[in-house]
Amino acid sequence: MKKYLLSAVMLLSAAAAFAQELQTEANPQASPTVVVVRKETPAPIPVQVVVPIEEWETRRHSISISVGLPSIYATGFGSHSWNFYIPASGSGSSPRSEVFTGAWAIDYGYNLLRWLRLGAGATYECWAGSAQTHDMSLSARVDFTYINHEHIVLYSGLSAGISSHLEHYTNGDLRGAFYPAFNVTPIGLNFGSRIVYGLVETNIGSASVLRIGIGFRP
C-alpha cells in the first residue's frame, strides 16, 4: 500500500512540475529591460579664426621732423655754394649769404595701404649773413613702400605743391617769387620701432638733398 501511495505522490509531483513548465512556456515572463545610457557628445565649440591686425594698420598716422643739406631748388638760384660758409662767386646782385642754417622739414603721412602712404609736408631753409634768403615749400606727397617690416621701412616718393623764394638785403630791399614745387625721393628709410623711428632720405627738388630726422607713430 505504501508503495502505491509513494508512487502516486511521485506521479503527482512530476505532473505538477510538468504543468508548471507548460505554464511558463505559455506565458513567459518579460525579460528584464536593459537600459543603455549613452553619453551625449558635446556640440563642437565653433573655432573663431582671428586674423591678426598688422602693425601698420594700427599705427596708420605718422609725423616726422628732419634737417639736412640744401635743396636743389635753393642752390639753383646761384647765390649759394655747396660750401656753406663761402659765398658763391659771381652771384651778381643776388644776396651773398654766408651761413646755412639747415633745410628743415615737417611731414605727415597716412598709411592708406601696406605699400601706399599719402601725406603732406612743409620745408624751410635759410642762408643768413650779410643778407638772407628764405626758401619755403608746401607740398602733398605720396610714398610707395617696398619693405614694410616692424623695424625697417624702405620707400620712394613724389611730392608736388608750391614754393617761395625770398631775398632780404641789408639795405632793406625785399624780393620774392612763387613757383611750383616738385620733389622726387629716390630712397627713403625709416628704422627703429613702430612708435618712434629715425629716418634718412635722399631728395631731388624742393626738399633737402640729404636729410635725417626722427618720427612718431601715435
Contacts in CASP RR format, 6 or more apart in sequence:
PFRMAT RR
TARGET T0000
AUTHOR 0000-0000-0000
METHOD contacts of the structure
MODEL  1
MKKYLLSAVMLLSAAAAFAQELQTEANPQASPTVVVVRKETPAPIPVQVV
VPIEEWETRRHSISISVGLPSIYATGFGSHSWNFYIPASGSGSSPRSEVF
TGAWAIDYGYNLLRWLRLGAGATYECWAGSAQTHDMSLSARVDFTYINHE
HIVLYSGLSAGISSHLEHYTNGDLRGAFYPAFNVTPIGLNFGSRIVYGLV
ETNIGSASVLRIGIGFRP
54 114 0 8 1.000
55 150 0 8 1.000
55 194 0 8 1.000
56 111 0 8 1.000
56 114 0 8 1.000
56 148 0 8 1.000
56 194 0 8 1.000
57 111 0 8 1.000
59 111 0 8 1.000
59 194 0 8 1.000
59 195 0 8 1.000
59 217 0 8 1.000
59 218 0 8 1.000
60 110 0 8 1.000
60 111 0 8 1.000
60 112 0 8 1.000
61 108 0 8 1.000
61 109 0 8 1.000
61 110 0 8 1.000
61 111 0 8 1.000
61 217 0 8 1.000
61 218 0 8 1.000
62 108 0 8 1.000
62 109 0 8 1.000
62 110 0 8 1.000
62 111 0 8 1.000
62 117 0 8 1.000
62 215 0 8 1.000
62 216 0 8 1.000
62 217 0 8 1.000
63 106 0 8 1.000
63 107 0 8 1.000
63 108 0 8 1.000
63 109 0 8 1.000
63 215 0 8 1.000
63 216 0 8 1.000
63 218 0 8 1.000
64 106 0 8 1.000
64 107 0 8 1.000
64 198 0 8 1.000
64 199 0 8 1.000
64 213 0 8 1.000
64 214 0 8 1.000
64 215 0 8 1.000
64 216 0 8 1.000
65 104 0 8 1.000
65 105 0 8 1.000
65 106 0 8 1.000
65 213 0 8 1.000
65 214 0 8 1.000
65 215 0 8 1.000
66 104 0 8 1.000
66 105 0 8 1.000
66 106 0 8 1.000
66 107 0 8 1.000
66 199 0 8 1.000
66 201 0 8 1.000
66 208 0 8 1.000
66 211 0 8 1.000
66 212 0 8 1.000
66 213 0 8 1.000
66 214 0 8 1.000
67 102 0 8 1.000
67 103 0 8 1.000
67 104 0 8 1.000
67 105 0 8 1.000
67 208 0 8 1.000
67 211 0 8 1.000
67 212 0 8 1.000
67 213 0 8 1.000
68 102 0 8 1.000
68 103 0 8 1.000
68 104 0 8 1.000
68 208 0 8 1.000
68 209 0 8 1.000
68 210 0 8 1.000
68 211 0 8 1.000
68 212 0 8 1.000
69 102 0 8 1.000
69 103 0 8 1.000
69 208 0 8 1.000
69 209 0 8 1.000
69 210 0 8 1.000
69 211 0 8 1.000
70 80 0 8 1.000
70 82 0 8 1.000
70 84 0 8 1.000
70 100 0 8 1.000
70 102 0 8 1.000
70 103 0 8 1.000
70 125 0 8 1.000
70 208 0 8 1.000
70 209 0 8 1.000
71 103 0 8 1.000
71 123 0 8 1.000
71 125 0 8 1.000
71 135 0 8 1.000
71 183 0 8 1.000
71 203 0 8 1.000
71 205 0 8 1.000
71 206 0 8 1.000
71 207 0 8 1.000
71 208 0 8 1.000
71 209 0 8 1.000
72 204 0 8 1.000
72 205 0 8 1.000
72 206 0 8 1.000
72 209 0 8 1.000
73 135 0 8 1.000
73 137 0 8 1.000
73 163 0 8 1.000
73 165 0 8 1.000
73 181 0 8 1.000
73 205 0 8 1.000
73 206 0 8 1.000
74 80 0 8 1.000
74 103 0 8 1.000
74 125 0 8 1.000
74 127 0 8 1.000
74 133 0 8 1.000
74 135 0 8 1.000
74 165 0 8 1.000
75 81 0 8 1.000
75 82 0 8 1.000
77 94 0 8 1.000
77 133 0 8 1.000
77 165 0 8 1.000
78 88 0 8 1.000
78 91 0 8 1.000
78 94 0 8 1.000
79 87 0 8 1.000
79 88 0 8 1.000
79 91 0 8 1.000
79 94 0 8 1.000
79 95 0 8 1.000
79 96 0 8 1.000
79 97 0 8 1.000
79 127 0 8 1.000
79 133 0 8 1.000
79 167 0 8 1.000
80 87 0 8 1.000
80 88 0 8 1.000
80 97 0 8 1.000
80 100 0 8 1.000
80 127 0 8 1.000
80 133 0 8 1.000
81 87 0 8 1.000
81 88 0 8 1.000
81 89 0 8 1.000
84 99 0 8 1.000
84 100 0 8 1.000
85 98 0 8 1.000
85 99 0 8 1.000
85 100 0 8 1.000
86 98 0 8 1.000
87 96 0 8 1.000
87 97 0 8 1.000
87 98 0 8 1.000
88 96 0 8 1.000
94 167 0 8 1.000
95 127 0 8 1.000
95 130 0 8 1.000
95 131 0 8 1.000
95 132 0 8 1.000
95 133 0 8 1.000
95 167 0 8 1.000
95 168 0 8 1.000
95 169 0 8 1.000
96 130 0 8 1.000
96 131 0 8 1.000
97 127 0 8 1.000
97 128 0 8 1.000
97 129 0 8 1.000
97 130 0 8 1.000
97 131 0 8 1.000
97 132 0 8 1.000
97 133 0 8 1.000
98 127 0 8 1.000
98 128 0 8 1.000
98 129 0 8 1.000
98 130 0 8 1.000
99 127 0 8 1.000
99 128 0 8 1.000
99 129 0 8 1.000
100 125 0 8 1.000
100 126 0 8 1.000
100 127 0 8 1.000
101 125 0 8 1.000
101 126 0 8 1.000
101 127 0 8 1.000
101 128 0 8 1.000
102 125 0 8 1.000
102 126 0 8 1.000
102 208 0 8 1.000
103 123 0 8 1.000
103 124 0 8 1.000
103 125 0 8 1.000
103 207 0 8 1.000
103 208 0 8 1.000
103 211 0 8 1.000
104 123 0 8 1.000
104 124 0 8 1.000
104 125 0 8 1.000
105 121 0 8 1.000
105 122 0 8 1.000
105 123 0 8 1.000
105 124 0 8 1.000
105 207 0 8 1.000
105 208 0 8 1.000
105 211 0 8 1.000
106 121 0 8 1.000
106 122 0 8 1.000
107 119 0 8 1.000
107 120 0 8 1.000
107 121 0 8 1.000
107 122 0 8 1.000
107 141 0 8 1.000
108 119 0 8 1.000
108 120 0 8 1.000
108 121 0 8 1.000
109 117 0 8 1.000
109 118 0 8 1.000
109 119 0 8 1.000
109 120 0 8 1.000
109 141 0 8 1.000
109 143 0 8 1.000
110 117 0 8 1.000
110 118 0 8 1.000
110 119 0 8 1.000
111 117 0 8 1.000
112 118 0 8 1.000
114 145 0 8 1.000
114 148 0 8 1.000
115 144 0 8 1.000
115 145 0 8 1.000
115 146 0 8 1.000
115 148 0 8 1.000
116 142 0 8 1.000
116 143 0 8 1.000
116 144 0 8 1.000
116 145 0 8 1.000
117 142 0 8 1.000
117 143 0 8 1.000
117 145 0 8 1.000
117 155 0 8 1.000
118 140 0 8 1.000
118 141 0 8 1.000
118 142 0 8 1.000
118 143 0 8 1.000
119 140 0 8 1.000
119 141 0 8 1.000
119 142 0 8 1.000
119 143 0 8 1.000
120 138 0 8 1.000
120 139 0 8 1.000
120 140 0 8 1.000
120 141 0 8 1.000
121 138 0 8 1.000
121 139 0 8 1.000
121 140 0 8 1.000
121 141 0 8 1.000
121 159 0 8 1.000
122 136 0 8 1.000
122 137 0 8 1.000
122 138 0 8 1.000
122 139 0 8 1.000
123 135 0 8 1.000
123 136 0 8 1.000
123 137 0 8 1.000
123 139 0 8 1.000
123 206 0 8 1.000
123 207 0 8 1.000
123 208 0 8 1.000
124 134 0 8 1.000
124 135 0 8 1.000
124 136 0 8 1.000
125 134 0 8 1.000
125 135 0 8 1.000
125 208 0 8 1.000
126 132 0 8 1.000
126 133 0 8 1.000
126 134 0 8 1.000
126 135 0 8 1.000
127 133 0 8 1.000
130 170 0 8 1.000
131 167 0 8 1.000
131 168 0 8 1.000
131 169 0 8 1.000
131 170 0 8 1.000
132 167 0 8 1.000
132 168 0 8 1.000
133 165 0 8 1.000
133 166 0 8 1.000
133 167 0 8 1.000
133 168 0 8 1.000
134 164 0 8 1.000
134 165 0 8 1.000
134 166 0 8 1.000
134 168 0 8 1.000
135 163 0 8 1.000
135 164 0 8 1.000
135 165 0 8 1.000
135 166 0 8 1.000
135 206 0 8 1.000
136 163 0 8 1.000
136 164 0 8 1.000
136 166 0 8 1.000
137 161 0 8 1.000
137 162 0 8 1.000
137 163 0 8 1.000
137 164 0 8 1.000
137 181 0 8 1.000
137 183 0 8 1.000
137 206 0 8 1.000
137 207 0 8 1.000
138 161 0 8 1.000
138 162 0 8 1.000
138 163 0 8 1.000
138 181 0 8 1.000
139 159 0 8 1.000
139 160 0 8 1.000
139 161 0 8 1.000
139 162 0 8 1.000
139 181 0 8 1.000
139 183 0 8 1.000
139 206 0 8 1.000
140 159 0 8 1.000
140 160 0 8 1.000
140 161 0 8 1.000
141 157 0 8 1.000
141 158 0 8 1.000
141 159 0 8 1.000
141 183 0 8 1.000
142 157 0 8 1.000
142 158 0 8 1.000
142 159 0 8 1.000
143 155 0 8 1.000
143 156 0 8 1.000
143 157 0 8 1.000
143 185 0 8 1.000
144 155 0 8 1.000
144 156 0 8 1.000
144 157 0 8 1.000
145 153 0 8 1.000
145 154 0 8 1.000
145 155 0 8 1.000
146 154 0 8 1.000
146 155 0 8 1.000
146 156 0 8 1.000
147 153 0 8 1.000
147 154 0 8 1.000
150 193 0 8 1.000
150 194 0 8 1.000
151 191 0 8 1.000
151 192 0 8 1.000
151 193 0 8 1.000
152 189 0 8 1.000
152 190 0 8 1.000
152 191 0 8 1.000
152 192 0 8 1.000
153 189 0 8 1.000
153 190 0 8 1.000
153 191 0 8 1.000
153 197 0 8 1.000
154 187 0 8 1.000
154 188 0 8 1.000
154 189 0 8 1.000
155 185 0 8 1.000
155 188 0 8 1.000
155 189 0 8 1.000
155 190 0 8 1.000
156 184 0 8 1.000
156 185 0 8 1.000
156 186 0 8 1.000
156 187 0 8 1.000
156 188 0 8 1.000
157 184 0 8 1.000
157 185 0 8 1.000
157 188 0 8 1.000
158 183 0 8 1.000
158 184 0 8 1.000
158 185 0 8 1.000
159 181 0 8 1.000
159 182 0 8 1.000
159 183 0 8 1.000
159 185 0 8 1.000
159 206 0 8 1.000
159 207 0 8 1.000
160 180 0 8 1.000
160 181 0 8 1.000
160 182 0 8 1.000
160 183 0 8 1.000
161 180 0 8 1.000
161 181 0 8 1.000
161 182 0 8 1.000
162 178 0 8 1.000
162 179 0 8 1.000
162 180 0 8 1.000
162 181 0 8 1.000
163 178 0 8 1.000
163 179 0 8 1.000
163 180 0 8 1.000
163 181 0 8 1.000
163 206 0 8 1.000
164 176 0 8 1.000
164 177 0 8 1.000
164 178 0 8 1.000
164 179 0 8 1.000
165 176 0 8 1.000
165 177 0 8 1.000
165 179 0 8 1.000
166 174 0 8 1.000
166 175 0 8 1.000
166 176 0 8 1.000
167 173 0 8 1.000
167 174 0 8 1.000
167 175 0 8 1.000
167 176 0 8 1.000
168 174 0 8 1.000
169 175 0 8 1.000
181 205 0 8 1.000
181 206 0 8 1.000
182 205 0 8 1.000
182 206 0 8 1.000
183 203 0 8 1.000
183 204 0 8 1.000
183 205 0 8 1.000
183 206 0 8 1.000
183 207 0 8 1.000
184 203 0 8 1.000
184 204 0 8 1.000
184 205 0 8 1.000
185 201 0 8 1.000
185 202 0 8 1.000
185 203 0 8 1.000
185 207 0 8 1.000
186 202 0 8 1.000
186 203 0 8 1.000
186 204 0 8 1.000
187 201 0 8 1.000
187 202 0 8 1.000
188 199 0 8 1.000
188 200 0 8 1.000
188 201 0 8 1.000
188 202 0 8 1.000
189 199 0 8 1.000
189 200 0 8 1.000
189 201 0 8 1.000
190 197 0 8 1.000
190 198 0 8 1.000
190 199 0 8 1.000
190 215 0 8 1.000
191 197 0 8 1.000
191 198 0 8 1.000
191 199 0 8 1.000
191 200 0 8 1.000
192 198 0 8 1.000
194 217 0 8 1.000
195 216 0 8 1.000
195 217 0 8 1.000
196 214 0 8 1.000
196 215 0 8 1.000
196 216 0 8 1.000
196 217 0 8 1.000
197 214 0 8 1.000
197 215 0 8 1.000
197 216 0 8 1.000
197 217 0 8 1.000
198 212 0 8 1.000
198 213 0 8 1.000
198 214 0 8 1.000
198 215 0 8 1.000
199 211 0 8 1.000
199 212 0 8 1.000
199 213 0 8 1.000
199 214 0 8 1.000
199 215 0 8 1.000
200 210 0 8 1.000
200 211 0 8 1.000
200 212 0 8 1.000
200 213 0 8 1.000
201 207 0 8 1.000
201 208 0 8 1.000
201 210 0 8 1.000
201 211 0 8 1.000
201 212 0 8 1.000
202 209 0 8 1.000
202 210 0 8 1.000
203 209 0 8 1.000
203 210 0 8 1.000
203 211 0 8 1.000
END
